[in-house]
Amino acid sequence: MFGRFLARLFGWPLWLLWWACGWRLETGIPNIPRFVVIGAPHTSNWDFAHLLPIALHAGRRPHVAIKHSVFRPPIGALLRAIGAIPIDRSRSHDVVFQLSARLRNARRMVLIFTPEGTRRLRKQWKSGFYHIAHATQVPIALIYIDYRRKRVGCALTFYPSGDYRHDFALIRAVYAARGHPRHPANWRLPELPD
């Protein structure tokens, strides 16, 4: 409830500030109750700052999994209020199952992932976003960030088929054509899974 209030309160001011800095939205996020978002390329902490105004402007409260060590007082309460979900990545706690259950039980939810899992260069992406979307039978929205043109958009929204290799080739093709990272040295298209 409080998170929805924050989305309404800060949505327009953040959108206007983002817009005043020269950023533009090419295509908006889907207007559907529940879905998974992957945002790429992810090479900077600023990436989330470009996704947040879009979701808030659309009246959506984005949820993002963040390492649990960040949730110390007083910042922890604020993070929870804006939709952050604490995740202990030091041990295997079946994060996919936990987030799938949370998404499945929500009436409306946008769950955002950066599939690289880090701002550093990676050969392969993490696949949790895919397994969560497939398990809950919700679509995946492919959101790109283009720092060169100051543009953000939703390139494609699709339901995962269960054929991870096939769907991942599609995701890879979309990001080959869209987006430009803030730090190009930390980005490359991920390899197809084995």
N, C-alpha and C positions, 0 to 999 in steps of 0.2 A: 504494500500500500504506500509506504513512505517512498519507495523507489519510483513508483509511478508518479508521485507528486514531484520528486526531483526531476524526472524526465520532462514533465510539463513546465516546471519552473525554469530549468536551465536549457531546454531544447532550443528555443528561438534565440536567446543571447549567444549560445555557443555556435549555432548555425550562422548567425550574422558575423561574428568574429572570424569564423572559418572562411566565410565568403569574402569578408573585407581583406583577408590576407591573400586573396587571389585564387583560392581553391573553388572548384566547381564540381557538381555532381552530374555525371553523364547519364546514368540510369539508376533509379532508386532501388531500394530493397523490396522484396516481394511483400505484398499485403496478405499474408497468410498467417494463421495463428502460431504455428510452431515450425521452426526450421533451424538448420545448422548453417553457420557462415564460416567459410574459410577466407581469410584475408592474406593476400600475398602481393608482392614480395614483402617479407618481414625482415628488415635489417636495422630498425631503429625503434627506440621507445616512442617516437613520435607517430608511429604507424597507428596505434590505438587512438591517438588524438585526432586522426583523420577519419576513423570509423565511428567514433562516439557521436559527433554532431549529426551524422546522417541518421543513425538509429533514433536519437532523441528527437530530431526534427520530424521523423515519421511517427512519433508518439510511442516508440518502442523502448523498452528498458533492456539494454543488451546485458547478457551474462557472459562472463569470461572466467575461465579457471586460472587461478594465480597461485604460485607457490605459497604454502601456508605460513612460512616464516615472515611474510610481509604483513600479516594480519595482527600486529601488535598494537595495543592502544597508543594513541587515539585513532590512528589511521585505519585500523581494522573495522571499526564500526562504520566509517564512511565508505570503505570499500564494499562492505556487505550491502549498504544502503543503495549503492549504485549498481549492484548486481554481480559483484565479484564472488567467486566461489573458491574457498581455500582448498588446495590440493596438496597432500604430502607426497612429493615425488621421490623422497628418499627410500621408500619401501613400496612394494607392490600392494596396493589396496584395492585392486580391481576398479580403477578409476573409470574405465569404460562402462562397467555395470552401474556404478553410482550415478554417473552423469546421464546414462540412458534412462534410469529409473526417474531421475529428477525431470528430464524432458518429457518422458511419457506421462507423468502425473500432472504436468503443468497444463493449464488451459491455454495460455499464451506464453511463448518463450522464444527468444533468439539467443542461441548459444554460439559464441564466436571462438574460433580457433585460429592460431597461426600454425600451420602444419609443420613448419620447420622446427618448431619447438624451441628455437633460440634465434638470436639476432646474428649469430656467427654462421659462417659457411657450412652447409651440410650437403652430403651426397644424396641422402634420402629423407623424405618427409615421414613424420609420425602418421600412423593410420587410424588413430583413435577417433577422429572426427568422422571418418567413413563408417566405422563399425557402430558408432552411436547413431548416426542417421539411419543406417540400414536396420538396426535393431528396433528403432522406434518408428520406422516407416515414415520418416519425414524427409523433405527435400534438402539438398545442399545448395546453397547460394555461393557462387564463386565471385568474390569481391576483389577487385584489383585497385592498387594505389599506383598512380603515375606521378612521381615527383618532378619529372622533366616538364610535363605539361600542367601540373597541379590539378589533376583530375582523379576522381574516384568513381567507381561504378560497379554495377552487378553485370558481369559478362554472361552468366548462364545460371539457371536454376534447374536442377534435375533430381529425380529420385534415384538413389543408388540401386543398381540391378542385382547386386550380390556377386557379380563378376568383377572383383576388385581390380584385376589387371586391365580389363577393358575400360572400366570407368576411370581408372587412374590415367590411362592414355588420353582420355578425353580431357581430364583436368589439366594434364601437362600441356596439351595442345592449346587450351584456352590461355594459360599463363605464358606460353611462348609468344602469343600474339598481343597480350595486354600487360600493362603495368611496367613501371620502371622504378627500381629501388632507390632509396635515399643514399645508400652506400653500395654501389655496384660490385665492389670487390667481395662483398659478403653474400652475394646472390648468384645462384645458378639454378637452372631447371633441375628438379630432382630426377634421379634415375628411376626407371620403371622397376617395380618390385619383382623379385624372382618368382 
